C-alpha cells in the first residue's frame, strides 16, 4: 500500500511540474487614470503618493526606499494589523 501511495505521489508531482504559462491580465497604459500627488522634495529626492484600490502607495524617483501601508483585518482573531510593503528604488 505504501508503494502505491508513493507511486501516485511521484506521478502527481511529475505531472504538476509542467511549465506555467500564466494568465494574461489587461493593463492600462494611461497614467491619467491614477492621480499622483507630489508631496515634497528633500535633498533632491521627490516623494509622490497615489491610491491603489484604497491603499496608499508612496514612491520616490531617486535612490531610496518606498513603503506602502495598508490595514488587514483577521476575522478569526478579530484584530487589525498594518502591513508595510517596502520597495527599494533604483536611481533613474
Number of C-alpha atoms within 10 A of each C-alpha: 6 7 8 9 10 11 12 12 12 12 11 11 11 10 9 10 8 8 6 7 6 6 6 6 6 6 6 8 7 7 8 8 8 10 11 14 12 14 10 10 11 7 5 9 13 14 17 17 17 17 14 11 6 8 12 13 17 21 20 20 16 14 12 13 14 18 15 18 14 13 11 11 11 10 8 6 7 7 9 11 10 10 12 11 11 13 13 12 14 11 9 6
